């Protein structure tokens, strides 16, 4: 849609409700006037409601019949030629016969050697007048002119219109507002602005409203592009939207608006080439930059609160030349974890330097807990109870480890006590060796491997495991 101060003036319909191509005209009040130009989708026919003009050194209209001779209307040196091709379906310039010429100065007409006939009868003229001429002066070539030709003042065409020259142009001349033209040259189709009631070129700014490249199908717009009711869809294997600013001190901005008021700016390179998300209030006034990434260092900045919400929220601090640190929350415990080697990604933790109990508000440093994450004990508490016979009262529950079974054990733990069912040995990753005496049996844990050295039983445990 072409508007002036928000008022509709022109509509270019690339497929209306009948899938036709149409150009609609509106007056200065935005009231629909007519459809000066259209192309039907079904037959590809071209329709005009106003005047047509072709202006160049040798204007020619080519009427190319796919199963017959081509006809041409050609003007040159004050003579209008009506020409015919020598064979069927010929393009521009392939004429070989001249049925008719018109002198545009004297107004005289000259019929070709074949003569002029109407409905098979020779037409009357000064050279063949007289009795028996058989002239029917009410028709031309047996056809009524009122239905056979396009009227200059406006008419409808049911066939095709070809404009064939080095720079074909169609002008849509508005008598009281700026005019428009469609111009083709050098593999480019231009939609051009003109002056009031004129067929000359008059550019607004530095670019034409629309340029179509016939070589690569690119479309270049000279002004803003607005989609007021539809969506923009890109359908290809790797769709992209390219925003190419002309200088590094400029901005690439995608703006989100509500009723024309700015609310969010996504800057894909601001005047410092940073990635920036800017926030505006309901009046369109700038508030702050909640999120940004610097171009020079890749640093990320936040101005508001940060929240990560999922079943296992984790912050990964990946050091490129040292161990990775993790902050992980699960089952009311916040774990401070470390990786086993340098520069590790999410999930590659191997040490648990500290845990925070979020329910009981306590800090656990190098503690071990049961498989449910409860009944946590310090190494000293475990060591004090590890040598007690199984028959004596115990304060430790079965299955001690460093948290939920799916988390790694803290390295360097010095003692573990088991009563009842022994946990799976492959859930441990202890460094060092320690021994727990249990009903004359001995259990040794070394380098993550559990093993009963000698037989015995303790609360259901026993044998080799």
C-alpha positions in Angstrom: 0.0 0.0 0.0 1.2 3.5 -0.8 0.0 6.1 1.7 0.3 9.9 2.1 0.2 10.9 5.8 -1.5 7.6 6.6 -4.1 7.9 3.8 -4.2 5.1 1.2 -3.3 6.2 -2.3 -2.1 3.1 -4.1 -2.5 -0.6 -3.5 -0.3 -3.1 -5.3 -2.0 -6.5 -5.0 0.3 -9.5 -5.7 -2.7 -11.9 -5.7 -6.1 -10.5 -4.8 -9.1 -12.6 -3.8 -9.0 -14.0 -7.4 -5.2 -14.4 -7.3 -4.9 -11.6 -9.8 -2.1 -8.9 -9.9 -3.8 -5.5 -9.5 -2.9 -1.9 -9.0 -5.7 0.0 -7.2 -6.0 3.8 -7.1 -7.4 5.9 -4.2 -8.2 9.6 -4.0 -6.7 12.1 -1.6 -9.3 11.1 1.0 -8.4 7.4 0.7 -11.6 6.5 -1.2 -11.2 3.8 -3.8 -11.3 5.1 -7.4 -10.5 2.3 -9.9 -8.0 -0.4 -10.9 -5.8 1.3 -13.6 -3.8 -1.9 -14.2 -4.3 -5.6 -13.6 -3.1 -9.1 -14.8 -5.5 -12.0 -14.5 -4.1 -15.1 -12.8 -6.0 -17.6 -15.0 -5.0 -16.3 -18.4 -2.3 -13.8 -17.7 -4.3 -11.1 -19.5 -3.4 -7.5 -18.9 -6.1 -4.8 -18.2 -5.8 -1.0 -18.3 -8.5 1.5 -17.3 -6.5 4.6 -18.1 -4.1 5.9 -20.8 -1.0 4.0 -21.8 2.2 5.6 -23.0 5.4 4.1 -24.4 8.2 6.7 -24.9 11.5 6.0 -26.6 13.3 6.5 -30.0 11.5 3.7 -31.7 8.3 2.8 -29.8 6.9 -0.6 -30.9 4.0 -2.8 -29.8 4.6 -6.4 -30.6 1.5 -8.7 -30.9 3.2 -12.2 -31.0 0.8 -14.9 -32.2 2.1 -18.3 -31.1 0.4 -20.1 -34.0 0.4 -17.3 -36.7 2.3 -14.3 -38.0 3.4 -11.6 -35.5 2.0 -8.1 -35.9 3.8 -4.9 -35.0 2.8 -1.3 -34.5 6.0 0.8 -34.9 6.6 4.5 -35.0 9.7 6.2 -36.5 10.5 9.5 -38.3 6.8 10.6 -38.0 5.6 7.4 -39.7 3.5 4.8 -37.9 4.0 1.4 -39.4 1.7 -1.6 -39.1 4.0 -4.5 -39.8 3.9 -8.3 -40.1 6.5 -11.0 -39.6 7.7 -13.4 -42.2 6.9 -16.6 -40.2 4.9 -17.6 -37.1 5.6 -16.6 -33.5 8.4 -14.1 -34.2 9.8 -11.6 -31.7 10.6 -7.9 -31.9 12.2 -6.7 -35.2 11.3 -9.7 -37.3 8.9 -7.9 -39.6 8.8 -8.5 -43.4 5.5 -7.0 -44.6 4.0 -3.5 -44.3 0.2 -3.7 -44.6 -0.3 -0.1 -43.6 1.6 3.1 -42.8 0.3 6.3 -41.3 1.9 9.8 -41.8 1.6 11.5 -38.4 2.2 14.9 -39.9 0.0 14.9 -43.0 -2.5 12.5 -41.6 -2.3 10.4 -44.8 -2.4 6.5 -44.8 -0.8 4.2 -47.2 -2.1 0.6 -47.7 0.4 -2.1 -48.6 0.6 -3.9 -51.9 -2.0 -6.4 -50.9 -4.6 -3.7 -50.8 -7.4 -3.1 -48.3 -10.3 -5.5 -48.0 -13.3 -5.7 -45.8 -14.9 -9.1 -45.2 -13.1 -10.4 -48.3 -14.1 -7.4 -50.5 -11.7 -4.8 -51.8 -12.1 -1.5 -50.0 -13.0 1.7 -52.0 -10.3 4.3 -52.6 -9.4 6.8 -55.3 -7.6 4.1 -57.3 -10.5 1.6 -57.4 -13.6 3.6 -57.0 -16.5 3.2 -59.3 -19.2 0.8 -60.0 -18.6 -2.7 -58.6 -16.1 -1.8 -55.9 -18.2 -3.5 -53.2 -17.1 -1.1 -50.5 -18.8 -1.5 -47.1 -17.9 1.8 -45.4 -19.4 0.9 -42.0 -16.6 -1.6 -41.1 -12.8 -1.9 -41.3 -11.6 -5.3 -42.4 -15.1 -6.6 -41.7 -14.9 -5.6 -38.0 -16.7 -2.9 -36.1 -14.1 -0.4 -34.8 -16.2 0.1 -31.6 -15.5 -3.5 -30.5 -12.2 -4.4 -32.2 -9.8 -1.8 -30.8 -8.8 -0.4 -27.4 -10.1 3.0 -26.9 -7.7 5.7 -25.9 -10.0 7.1 -23.2 -10.1 3.7 -21.5 -11.0 0.2 -22.4 -10.6 -3.5 -21.5 -8.2 -5.8 -23.3 -8.9 -9.5 -23.4 -5.4 -10.4 -24.9 -1.8 -9.8 -24.0 0.2 -6.6 -24.4 3.9 -6.8 -25.2 6.1 -3.8 -25.0 9.4 -4.7 -26.8 12.3 -2.2 -26.8 15.6 -1.6 -25.1 13.9 0.0 -22.0 10.2 -0.7 -22.0 8.2 1.6 -19.6 4.6 1.8 -18.4 3.5 5.1 -16.9 0.6 5.6 -14.6 -0.1 9.3 -14.8 -2.1 10.7 -11.9 -3.6 14.0 -12.9 -3.4 15.6 -9.4 -0.8 13.6 -7.6 2.6 12.0 -8.1 2.6 9.4 -10.9 4.2 6.0 -11.0 6.0 3.9 -13.7 7.2 0.4 -14.3 10.5 0.5 -16.1 12.6 -2.5 -17.3 16.3 -2.2 -18.2 19.6 -4.2 -17.7 17.9 -7.2 -16.0 16.2 -4.9 -13.5 12.5 -4.0 -13.2 12.0 -0.6 -11.5 8.9 0.7 -9.8 9.5 4.5 -10.3 8.0 7.6 -8.9 7.2 10.6 -11.1 5.8 14.1 -10.8 2.1 15.1 -10.9 0.5 13.9 -14.2 4.0 13.2 -15.7 5.9 10.3 -17.2 9.4 11.4 -16.2 11.6 10.0 -13.5 11.6 11.8 -10.1 13.3 9.9 -7.3 12.6 10.3 -3.6 15.8 10.2 -1.7 18.5 7.9 -3.2 16.5 4.8 -4.2 13.4 3.9 -6.2 10.5 2.5 -4.3 11.1 -1.1 -5.6 13.7 -2.7 -7.8 13.4 -6.4 -8.9 16.5 -8.2 -10.2 15.6 -10.5 -13.0 18.9 -12.4 -12.7 18.7 -13.6 -9.0 15.1 -12.7 -8.0 16.3 -10.1 -5.4 13.9 -7.3 -4.4 15.3 -4.0 -3.2 13.1 -1.5 -1.4 13.9 2.2 -1.3 11.8 2.9 1.8 10.1 1.1 4.8 8.3 -2.2 4.3 5.1 -2.5 6.4 3.0 -5.7 6.9 -0.2 -4.4 8.5 -2.2 -7.7 8.5 -0.1 -10.5 7.2 3.1 -12.3 8.4 6.6 -12.4 6.8 7.5 -16.1 6.1 10.8 -17.3 4.8 10.6 -20.8 3.5 14.0 -22.4 2.5 16.6 -24.8 3.8 18.5 -22.2 5.9 16.4 -19.1 6.2 18.2 -15.9 7.2 17.3 -12.2 7.8 20.4 -10.1 6.9 20.7 -6.7 8.4 23.7 -4.9 6.8 24.5 -1.5 8.3 26.9 0.7 6.3 29.2 1.7 9.3 30.3 0.2 12.6 29.1 3.2 14.5 25.5 2.6 13.4 22.8 0.2 14.7 21.2 -3.0 13.5 17.9 -2.9 15.3 14.8 -5.2 15.4 12.1 -3.3 17.3 9.1 -4.7 19.0 6.2 -2.2 19.3 2.7 -2.0 20.7 0.4 0.2 18.6 3.4 2.0 17.2 5.1 2.6 20.6 8.6 1.1 21.1 8.7 -1.6 23.9 11.8 -3.7 23.1 14.9 -3.2 20.9 17.0 -6.1 19.9 20.3 -4.6 18.6 22.4 -7.0 16.5 25.4 -4.8 16.7 24.9 -1.3 18.2 27.3 1.6 17.7 30.0 -0.4 19.6 29.1 -3.6 17.8 27.6 -5.1 21.0 24.6 -7.4 21.2 22.0 -5.5 23.3 18.4 -6.0 24.5 16.9 -2.6 25.4 13.7 -2.0 27.4 11.1 0.8 26.9 8.1 1.6 29.0 4.5 1.8 27.8 5.1 5.4 26.6 8.0 4.4 24.5 10.6 5.9 26.9 13.9 4.1 27.2 14.3 2.3 30.6 17.5 0.2 30.7 19.5 -2.6 29.0 18.5 -5.8 30.8 20.9 -8.0 28.8 24.0 -7.3 26.7 27.0 -9.1 25.3 30.1 -7.1 24.5 31.7 -7.6 21.1 35.3 -7.2 22.2 35.3 -9.7 25.1 32.1 -11.7 24.9 31.2 -10.7 28.4 27.5 -11.0 29.4 25.9 -8.3 31.5 22.5 -8.3 33.4 20.9 -5.4 35.1 18.0 -7.3 36.7 17.5 -10.5 38.7 18.4 -13.8 37.1 16.3 -17.0 37.5 16.9 -20.5 36.2 13.9 -22.8 36.8 13.9 -26.5 36.0 14.2 -29.8 37.8 18.0 -29.6 38.2 19.1 -25.9 37.9 22.9 -25.6 37.4 25.3 -22.8 36.8 28.5 -23.9 35.0 31.6 -21.7 35.3 33.9 -23.2 32.7 37.6 -22.1 33.1 39.5 -22.6 29.9 42.8 -23.4 31.7 41.6 -24.8 35.0 38.9 -26.9 36.7 35.3 -26.1 36.0 33.1 -25.0 38.9 29.4 -25.8 39.2 26.6 -24.6 41.4 23.8 -27.1 41.4 20.5 -27.4 43.3 18.6 -30.6 43.8 16.4 -32.1 46.5 16.7 -29.0 48.8 20.5 -29.2 48.6 22.8 -26.6 46.9 26.0 -28.3 45.7 29.2 -26.6 45.0 31.0 -29.0 42.6 34.2 -29.3 40.7 35.3 -31.0 37.5 37.9 -33.8 37.3 40.0 -32.0 34.7 40.3 -28.6 33.0 37.7 -26.9 30.8 34.9 -29.3 31.3 31.3 -28.8 30.2 28.0 -29.3 32.2 27.7 -32.6 34.1 31.4 -33.5 34.3 31.8 -32.9 38.0 34.0 -35.1 40.2 34.4 -33.3 43.5 31.9 -31.8 46.1 33.8 -29.2 48.2 30.6 -27.9 49.9 26.9 -28.4 50.2 24.2 -26.1 51.6 21.1 -27.5 53.3 18.4 -25.1 52.1 15.8 -26.5 54.6 17.9 -26.6 57.8 20.0 -23.6 56.8 23.3 -25.4 57.5 26.6 -25.7 55.6 28.0 -29.2 54.9 31.7 -29.3 54.2 33.1 -32.7 53.2 30.1 -34.6 54.8 28.6 -37.8 53.7 24.9 -38.6 53.8 22.6 -41.6 53.2 21.2 -42.4 49.8 18.3 -40.0 50.3 20.5 -37.1 51.2 19.6 -37.3 54.9 21.4 -38.3 58.1 24.6 -36.6 57.1 27.7 -37.2 59.2 31.2 -35.6 59.3 34.2 -37.8 58.7 35.0 -37.6 62.5 31.5 -38.9 63.4 31.8 -41.7 60.9 35.4 -42.7 62.1 34.2 -42.7 65.7 31.5 -45.2 64.9 33.2 -47.3 62.3 34.8 -49.8 64.7 31.8 -50.5 66.8 30.5 -54.1 66.6 27.2 -54.6 64.8 25.5 -55.8 68.0 26.0 -52.5 69.7 23.5 -49.6 69.3 24.3 -47.5 66.3 23.4 -43.9 65.5 24.3 -44.2 61.8 21.8 -45.4 59.2 22.5 -47.7 56.3 23.9 -46.7 53.0 26.1 -43.6 53.6 27.3 -41.7 50.6 27.8 -38.0 49.6 24.3 -37.2 48.5 21.8 -38.6 46.1 23.2 -41.8 44.5 23.4 -40.1 41.1 26.0 -37.5 42.3 29.7 -38.1 42.7 31.3 -38.7 46.0 33.6 -36.2 47.6 37.2 -37.2 47.2 39.2 -37.6 50.4 36.5 -39.0 52.7 38.1 -40.9 55.5 35.4 -43.2 56.9 32.0 -44.8 56.1 29.8 -47.0 58.2 27.2 -49.4 56.9 24.3 -51.1 58.7 21.7 -53.2 56.9 21.8 -53.4 53.2 25.1 -52.4 51.6 24.7 -49.8 48.8 26.0 -50.6 45.3 29.7 -50.3 45.3 29.9 -48.6 41.9 28.2 -45.5 43.5 31.4 -44.6 45.3 34.4 -42.7 44.2 36.6 -42.4 47.3 40.3 -41.7 47.3 42.4 -43.6 49.9 41.8 -46.8 51.9 40.0 -47.2 55.2 38.7 -50.3 57.0 35.4 -50.9 59.0 35.3 -53.9 61.4 31.9 -55.5 61.4 31.1 -58.7 63.3 34.5 -60.2 62.7 34.3 -59.1 59.1 36.4 -56.4 57.4 35.2 -54.2 54.6 37.8 -52.3 52.6 37.0 -49.4 50.2 39.8 -48.4 47.9 39.9 -46.3 44.7 36.1 -46.5 44.4 36.0 -50.3 44.8 34.0 -52.0 47.6 35.0 -55.5 48.8 34.5 -57.7 51.8 37.9 -59.0 52.7 36.5 -61.8 54.9 33.1 -63.3 55.3 30.6 -62.3 58.0 27.3 -60.7 58.3 26.0 -57.4 59.6 22.4 -56.5 59.5 21.8 -58.6 56.5 25.1 -57.8 54.7 27.8 -60.3 54.2 29.6 -62.4 51.7 31.5 -60.9 48.8 30.1 -57.8 47.2 
